[in-house]
Amino acid sequence: MRIAIGSDHAGFVLKEAVKVFLTAEHRDILDLGTHGTDPVDYSDYAEAIGRALRENRAERGILLCGSGVGASMAANRIPGIRAGLGHDTYAAHQGVEHDDAPEAAARRSHFGARPIAAPPELTFLPTSY
């Protein structure tokens, strides 16, 4: 399964940590940016992930920003894309299994200081609609 991942500047550090986790899980990653902490517009990355999903370049998308709210709203403006705020295991899983939302947005602060070794918010990856 190929996973498109992207973030704005607020989610960049978390994106890099999630990539380490996904790589350890032998996931194929399509990193669509950003590639640093300089301020950027989250909607650009929501669009990039949405396009990757629509064009079948990825089966799942992870979009990380400061709150996750704006990113999920921006992603949902893309025709044919459904994105949910995957702030916990239940929401992330239900978003795919019951709502056919292959993209999850998460806020950087939700992960806090806990280790990223097995983030429960990524349980949506093996789920199907």
FENWOGI-V687430 format. One line per field, one symbol per residue. ss: DSSP state (h for helix, s for strand, l for the rest). A space follows every 50 residues. Layout:
# FENWOGI-V687430
ss = ???
This chain:
# FENWOGI-V687430
ss = lsssssslhhhhhhhhhhhhhhhhlllssssllllllllllhhhhhhhhh hhhhlllllsssssslllhhhhhhhhllllllssslllhhhhhhhhhlll llssssshhhhllllllllhhhhhlllll
